[in-house]
């Protein structure tokens, strides 16, 4: 009986240890995903009107480009 209880305790401790390693792996994966989100947000344009204003200021704006931006925003920028 005593040996069975010790064996059961060892099994539970091993399970707890495994769960701890799994949680650590999951946390690392969540950190990686958060980093990817942050990186993608850094390169995104948040204010389209300001973007268009800057294009005009730099002499790069055209109606064709405006049409492209509008289409892009509709279909690709969720």
LUMDO-319399 format. One line per field, with one value per residue: residue in one letter; z, y, x of N, C-alpha, C, O, CB in turn. Coordinates in steps of 0.02 Angstrom, whole numbers, plus 50000, padded with zeros to 5 digits. Glycine has a CB too. Layout:
REM residues N
residuo [A,...]
n_z [Z,...]
n_y [Y,...]
n_x [X,...]
ca_z [Z,...]
ca_y [Y,...]
ca_x [X,...]
c_z [Z,...]
c_y [Y,...]
c_x [X,...]
o_z [Z,...]
o_y [Y,...]
o_x [X,...]
cb_z [Z,...]
cb_y [Y,...]
cb_x [X,...]
//
This chain:
REM residues 78
residuo [X,X,X,X,X,X,X,X,X,X,X,X,X,X,X,X,X,X,X,X,X,X,X,X,X,X,X,X,X,X,X,X,X,X,X,X,X,X,X,X,X,X,X,X,X,X,X,X,X,X,X,X,X,X,X,X,X,X,X,X,X,X,X,X,X,X,X,X,X,X,X,X,X,X,X,X,X,X]
n_z [50000,50045,49955,49835,49850,49853,49724,49651,49691,49634,49498,49486,49515,49406,49303,49335,49317,49179,49131,49169,49084,48962,48975,48976,48847,48774,48818,48762,48627,48620,48650,48536,48437,48479,48459,48319,48283,48334,48254,48127,48142,48158,48031,47965,47890,47973,47967,47835,47766,47805,47750,47613,47605,47630,47518,47419,47457,47430,47296,47237,47224,47136,47041,46996,47084,47202,47176,47176,47310,47378,47330,47378,47516,47534,47497,47551,47676,47818]
n_y [49940,50064,50077,50084,50207,50293,50272,50322,50456,50493,50478,50579,50691,50687,50710,50841,50907,50886,50958,51085,51104,51100,51214,51312,51299,51337,51469,51525,51512,51596,51718,51729,51743,51863,51949,51941,52001,52131,52171,52170,52269,52382,52411,52447,52554,52671,52785,52827,52942,53034,52969,52983,53122,53142,53079,53167,53282,53243,53235,53118,53071,53013,52997,52868,52797,52826,52758,52628,52616,52627,52510,52415,52433,52391,52254,52190,52237,52192]
n_x [50041,50094,50200,50130,50066,50177,50224,50116,50121,50245,50211,50114,50193,50280,50188,50148,50269,50287,50177,50216,50328,50261,50179,50277,50327,50212,50200,50316,50283,50170,50233,50314,50215,50155,50264,50275,50154,50173,50281,50222,50128,50206,50250,50136,50012,49922,49844,49761,49722,49820,49930,49900,49906,50042,50095,50049,50117,50247,50241,50200,50074,49930,49777,49759,49841,49773,49652,49704,49747,49625,49559,49647,49633,49502,49504,49619,49660,49617]
ca_z [50000,50049,49892,49784,49859,49831,49651,49627,49702,49582,49435,49487,49510,49336,49263,49350,49284,49107,49119,49175,49022,48909,48984,48955,48773,48752,48831,48711,48564,48626,48644,48465,48401,48497,48425,48249,48279,48344,48195,48070,48156,48149,47960,47935,47885,48015,47947,47762,47743,47816,47700,47549,47611,47623,47448,47381,47475,47397,47224,47215,47223,47073,47047,46986,47147,47249,47162,47199,47383,47398,47316,47425,47583,47533,47489,47584,47742,47865]
ca_y [50000,50122,50081,50107,50279,50327,50268,50368,50523,50503,50488,50645,50740,50687,50743,50912,50930,50888,51014,51146,51112,51117,51284,51353,51298,51377,51539,51545,51519,51657,51774,51734,51770,51934,51984,51947,52051,52197,52188,52185,52333,52436,52427,52461,52623,52676,52843,52828,53012,53062,52937,53016,53190,53137,53064,53229,53328,53219,53234,53048,53054,53016,52967,52796,52772,52830,52701,52567,52616,52611,52439,52377,52436,52351,52182,52160,52265,52172]
ca_x [50000,50138,50238,50083,50056,50238,50225,50065,50148,50295,50176,50084,50247,50303,50136,50153,50330,50272,50132,50257,50366,50213,50160,50334,50327,50156,50216,50364,50247,50130,50280,50332,50157,50150,50318,50256,50100,50204,50321,50179,50095,50254,50256,50071,49990,49863,49804,49764,49719,49887,49972,49886,49932,50115,50108,50039,50172,50308,50230,50192,50003,49892,49711,49769,49867,49718,49608,49738,49746,49556,49547,49688,49602,49440,49514,49676,49674,49564]
c_z [50000,49984,49835,49789,49837,49755,49621,49635,49649,49514,49431,49481,49439,49291,49273,49315,49208,49089,49122,49112,48964,48914,48962,48879,48745,48762,48780,48644,48564,48620,48571,48424,48416,48463,48351,48238,48286,48283,48136,48080,48145,48076,47928,47935,47923,47994,47871,47735,47751,47764,47632,47549,47600,47551,47405,47394,47439,47320,47195,47207,47152,47085,47040,47051,47201,47239,47187,47276,47408,47387,47365,47494,47587,47536,47533,47655,47790,47934]
c_y [50063,50132,50106,50182,50318,50328,50317,50441,50539,50516,50558,50699,50744,50722,50819,50942,50936,50946,51080,51158,51131,51190,51331,51356,51342,51451,51565,51557,51582,51719,51784,51764,51844,51975,51993,51999,52121,52218,52206,52252,52392,52458,52445,52536,52628,52732,52852,52900,53046,53033,52971,53087,53191,53122,53127,53277,53308,53217,53164,53027,53059,52983,52891,52764,52773,52772,52636,52562,52598,52537,52395,52375,52393,52276,52152,52184,52251,52195]
c_x [50044,50177,50193,50071,50117,50243,50175,50089,50201,50263,50145,50137,50274,50253,50140,50214,50319,50227,50170,50298,50320,50192,50216,50338,50271,50170,50266,50329,50203,50175,50301,50276,50149,50203,50302,50202,50129,50244,50277,50144,50142,50259,50190,50056,49924,49817,49811,49762,49786,49936,49963,49913,50008,50134,50101,50097,50236,50301,50220,50120,49974,49824,49716,49795,49813,49669,49638,49734,49676,49540,49586,49656,49540,49456,49569,49689,49617,49579]
o_z [49961,49961,49792,49738,49806,49725,49571,49590,49622,49476,49379,49445,49415,49246,49225,49288,49178,49039,49082,49087,48923,48863,48933,48851,48697,48718,48757,48609,48514,48587,48548,48382,48370,48440,48322,48190,48247,48263,48099,48031,48126,48062,47867,47975,47907,48004,47847,47687,47707,47738,47598,47498,47566,47525,47361,47347,47419,47285,47136,47185,47114,47133,47074,47071,47241,47287,47216,47302,47454,47431,47391,47526,47638,47575,47550,47691,47800,47980]
o_y [50109,50188,50143,50217,50371,50378,50351,50482,50595,50559,50591,50748,50799,50760,50857,50997,50986,50981,51125,51214,51173,51225,51383,51410,51379,51492,51622,51605,51618,51768,51841,51807,51883,52031,52046,52037,52166,52276,52252,52287,52446,52516,52458,52574,52594,52727,52881,52916,53084,53070,52986,53110,53234,53149,53140,53309,53352,53201,53154,52971,53103,52947,52854,52710,52727,52741,52594,52508,52557,52505,52345,52323,52363,52239,52092,52152,52293,52184]
o_x [50032,50186,50215,50068,50111,50263,50190,50078,50201,50285,50148,50126,50289,50272,50136,50211,50339,50238,50158,50302,50337,50187,50203,50350,50282,50155,50260,50344,50200,50155,50305,50288,50137,50190,50315,50204,50112,50241,50293,50131,50120,50271,50188,50083,49876,49756,49859,49797,49807,49978,50011,49940,50035,50183,50142,50122,50276,50348,50230,50106,49992,49815,49681,49772,49808,49646,49604,49720,49669,49511,49560,49653,49526,49425,49566,49727,49573,49540]
cb_z [50061,50108,49875,49791,49933,49861,49628,49665,49772,49578,49426,49552,49559,49312,49282,49425,49298,49084,49172,49235,49005,48913,49057,48985,48747,48789,48902,48704,48551,48693,48688,48437,48419,48573,48433,48222,48334,48406,48177,48061,48226,48174,47924,47972,47811,48087,47985,47732,47782,47887,47695,47535,47679,47670,47422,47401,47551,47422,47189,47264,47270,47014,46993,46927,47170,47243,47086,47176,47411,47360,47244,47430,47600,47471,47418,47544,47738,47865]
cb_y [50000,50114,50012,50069,50294,50292,50196,50358,50529,50441,50433,50655,50723,50614,50717,50924,50882,50822,51014,51141,51046,51071,51297,51325,51227,51357,51548,51493,51457,51659,51761,51665,51731,51943,51946,51879,52039,52196,52129,52129,52334,52415,52369,52423,52646,52685,52908,52788,53050,53048,52861,53015,53220,53083,53009,53262,53327,53149,53267,53002,53100,52981,52995,52782,52813,52898,52696,52567,52686,52655,52422,52406,52509,52366,52168,52173,52341,52098]
cb_x [49953,50186,50267,50016,50040,50300,50209,49998,50179,50342,50122,50043,50304,50313,50066,50157,50389,50240,50074,50304,50403,50152,50143,50400,50320,50091,50245,50419,50203,50093,50343,50351,50093,50155,50384,50233,50047,50250,50366,50127,50068,50323,50285,50016,49982,49884,49827,49706,49665,49912,49956,49811,49915,50144,50060,49972,50183,50325,50288,50226,49964,49931,49663,49818,49928,49681,49594,49811,49767,49506,49568,49758,49585,49398,49530,49737,49687,49553]
//
